[in-house]
């Protein structure tokens, strides 16, 4: 079963599955913020560092399972598999979209 994602979120998922850090970063606004594992990453430099470290540490793969939208927010439940204990897990990815880019992402 395939789910229909907003274009920028599909781009984020596709780039993430390719582990293409530059393409992942291109999905975010310059002043975007990411909340993951209890930490905040604000702006392109911090987000790029988060992307690179996450790819290296977890070698993840995403499989979107469902989406709930209440614009400008979309909550995507994602099966995340990789090199970490308990793999796979199914966190919710809370995306806020502005100007066709991700302005905020909270993973929980």
N, C-alpha and C positions, 0 to 999 in steps of 0.2 A: 504494500500500500504506500502510495506517495502522497505527501501533503503539499498543498500550495502555500509557499512562503512569500512574503514581500520580497521584491527583487534584491534589495540590499542585504537582507538576512540570508537569502539563498547564496549570494556572492560570498558572504562571510563564512557560511558552512562549507561551500565548495573550496574556497581558499584555505580554510582550516584543514580540511581533509587532504589537501595537497601539501600542507605544512609550508605554505608560501607566505612568509612573514610580511613581505612588502604588500602583497594583495590583501592580506587580512587588515593591515594598518590602513590601507586605502579606503576601507569601509567606514572608518571613523572620522568624525569631525576633528579638527585640530585641537579643540578644547574639550573633547569627550572625556568621560570618566568611566572607569571599570571598577566594579567591586567583585572580588573573588577571594575565597579562602580567608575572609576577615580582613582583607587589605584593600586600600583604595589606590588606584593608578589614574592620575589625572594628566591629560595632555599627551601629545604624540610620543615624546621621548620615554615617558614612564610606561605608556601602553606598549610601545615597541619592545621595551625591555621585558615586560610581562609576557608578551607573545613568544619571544625567543626562549625565555626560561621555561615556559609552559610546554612548548614543543619539545625541547630537550629533555625535560624531566619526565613527561608523561607519554610521549609518542602516541597521542590520542587519535581517535577517529570518531566522527559525529554521525548519528543517525536520528534526524528529527522524527519524533513520534506523534506530536500533536501541537496545535497552535490555538491560542485564545487571543483575540485582539480587542482592544479598547483604545483606539487611536488617541494619542500617538504611541501608545505602548502595545507591544506584542509579547506574549509569554509563550515561549517554545519549550516544550518538554523534549529533552534530547537524551538519547542513549549514548553515553560516552564510554568507549572502551579504550584501553591503553595499558601501559606498563605501570600500573599502580594497584595496590591492594584493594580487593573488592570489585575489580573491573568485571563487568560493566556497571556503571551507575546511571541514574536517570534524573539529573538536576533540571530545574527550571531556569531558563535563560530569559531574563526580563530585559527586552530591548526597548529603548525609546528612540524614535526616529525623528530627525529634523533635517530639512533640506536634502532629503534622499540619502542621508548618511546616518550612522549610529551616533547618537549624542550621549547615550548612556547604556551600559550593560551591567546588570547585576546577576550573578550566578549563585543560585542557592538550591 
